[in-house]
Amino acid sequence: MRRYWLRARARWLCRRAGHAIEAGDYPRAECLALQAAKLLEVAGASDDPWLVVALNTLGMAHKYQGDYLAGRRAYLRALALARRRNDDPAELAALHHNLGGLEHARGRHRRAEPFARRGLDLRTRLLGTEHPDVARDLAALAAIVDGRGRHEEAEAMHRRALEILARHRRTAHRDVAATLVNLAACLHAQGRAREAERVAESALHASVESFGAGHPHSELALANLAAIRCSDL
């Protein structure tokens, strides 16, 4: 009975941690995900799929707070467990996506690209080419490709991702905002400052509408717009 209670409590904590990630409260997400992982370990549930969820969320919380080494450890531990279970290709795709994003955040684009491409491949095989999750993976890969200096290739990927997301606007509005931020940066890197500014303005509007003005994603969109405008002075 105690083992059942611990696992149920861990699942509840994982859900709360996911909500905290969405709200931009990364310290709280870290605390909740860490508690969930520890409960599952105490329960002897080292093969529980919710441990993968807890570790994945913990990795995100670390990444968003700038602790990339801790984030990478959490992601790699989750990936090893997911591979051992080998029963959830969606979880494997998400972990490859997140590892690519973490390496991108560290500026290690060469290391990021194989993770991102593997995540996109897994997700496409699972869901087809028109699913919003595939668009998210494509947009993430585009940002990495842009970081490697292949701006035209990245732009095409961003625009393709936006086409897919536009067909799922009711459920994918947050992803549209994030993709617009990266597209603006991509256009600016090509010297298309006016076009980049217009896209950055749209990104800021979409971010505030989707997340709220004080959310970290909205602050990033604002900083991106400011950087584009300042570069033209």
N, C-alpha and C positions, 0 to 999 in steps of 0.2 A: 504493500500500500504506500509506504514512504517513497519508494522508487517511482511509482506512478505519480505521486504528488509533485515530486521534484521535476519530473519531465513536463508535467502540465504547467508548473510555475515557469519553467524555462521557456516554453512556447509563448506564454503570455509576455514575458520579458522581451523576447525576440520581436514580437509584434510592436510593443511599445518602443523598442529601439528603432525599428523601421520608421515609425511615426516621427520620432525625434530627428532622424536623418532628413526626412522630408521637410520638417519645420526649420532645419538649419541649426538645431541645438546639438552640436556635435559632442560636446563634453558629456551631456546626458546620454546620448546614444552610446558613447563609449562605455559609460558606467553600466548601463542596462545590458548591453551585449556581453560585457565581461562577466556580469553576474549570471547571465543565462549559460554561458560556456562553462563556468565553474559548477553550476548546479548539475548540468548534464554529466560532467566528469565525476562528481560526487555520486551520482546515480548509476555510475558505471555504464553510461550510454555513449560510449566512444564511437559507435557506429550510427548514432541517431542522425537522421537528415537535418534535424533542427540545429545540430552542432555546426554543420556547414553554414546554415543561415546565420547563426550567431557570430561565427568567425568572419564571414563575409561582411556583415554589418560592422563588426569591430574594425576590419580593415578600412572600410569607408570612413568611419569616424576618425581613425588615425590619420588617414590621407588628408581629409578636409581640415585637420588641425595642423598639418605640415609635418607630422611625424611619419615620414615615408618608410623608414626602416621597420618600425613596428607594424605599419600597414602591410608592408610586403610580407613580413613573417606571418601575419594573420591570414592573408590571402593564400600564401603557399601552403599553409597548414590545411586550410579549407579545400584547396585544390587537390592535395594528396588524399584527403578523405573522400572527396567526390569521385576521384578516379578509382579509388579502392571499392567504392560502392557501385560505380558504373551503372547507375540506374536512373540518372536524371540529366539528360543532355542539356536541358535549359539551364540548370545550375552550373554545369561546366562552361557553357557559353558565357554566362554572367561573370564567372570568375576570370575567364580569359579577357573579357571586356574590361573588368576592373583592374586587372594587372597591367593591361595596356595603358589604361588611364593613369595609373599611378606612375609608371615609368615616364609617360608623357609629362606629368606634373613635375617630375624631377629633371625634365629637359633631356631625358635619355631616349630620344625618339627612335634610334636604331633598335634598341632593345624592346621598345614598346610595339613596334609594327608587327612582329610575328604573333604576339599575344592577341592584338586587335584583329588581325586577319584570321586567326584560328577561331576566335569568338564569332566573327561574322560568318565564317564557313559553317560552324556548328548550328548557328541560329537559322541560317538560310535553309539548310537541309531539314531542319525541324519544322520551320514555319512557312517556307516559301519566300518569294522575293518582295512581296507587297505588305508584309506585316510591320506595324510600327516598331516592334522590338528590333527588327532587321534594320530599319531606318536609323535607330539609335546607334547600333553597332557601326553602321556605315558612316554616320556623322563623327563618331569617335575616331574611326580610322582616318577620316578626312583630316581631322585636326592633327593627327600624328604625321600624316603625309605632308601636310602644310609645314609642320615643324622641321621636316627634312628638306624643305626648300622646293618641293614639287607642287608649286602653288596652283597651276592650271589643273592638274590632276585632282588636287584637293577641292578646288572650286566645283568641279563637275560632280564629285561625290557629295558635297554639301547640298548642291541643288537637287540632286537625285533624292537625297534623304528628305529634303523639304517637300518634294513632290509626293512622296509616300505619306509623310506626316499630314499633309494637307487633306488627304482622304480620310484621316482619322482625327480630325481637329478637336472633336469633343473630348477625346481621351489623351491626346498627345500635345496639348497646347504648351506644356512646360518644356517639352523637347524641342518644339519650334523655337522657343525663346533662346535656349542654349545653342541651338544650331545657327541661329542668326548671329549671335555673338561671335562665333568662330568664323562664319562666312565673312563678316565685316573685317575681321583681322586678316583673313586670307586676301580679300580684295585690296586692303591697304598695303599688304606686302607686295602686291603687284603694281603699286603706284597709282591705283584708281581711288584716290582719296575722296572725291565727291560721292562716288557710288558707295564707298565704304562707310562714309558718314551717314548716308540715308539708311543703310542696312543697320548700322549701329543704333540709330534712333529707333527704328522698328524693334530691334532687339531689346532696348531698354523699356519701351512701352509694353512689349509682350512679357518681359520679366516681371515688371511691377504688377501687371495685371494677373500674372500666374502665381507669383510667390509673395508679393507684398514689397513695399519699398525698403524695408529694413533687412530683407533676406540676403544672405551672402551672394546668391546668384544675381540678384538685382544690383548689389553693390559692384559686382564684377562687371556687369553690363554697363553701369555708369562709368566705371574706371576705364573701360574699353573705349567708350564714346569720347571721354575726356582726352585720352591719349591720342586718338585719331584727330581730334580738333586741334590739340596743342601742336601736333607735328606739322600742321599747315600754317602755323603762325610765322 
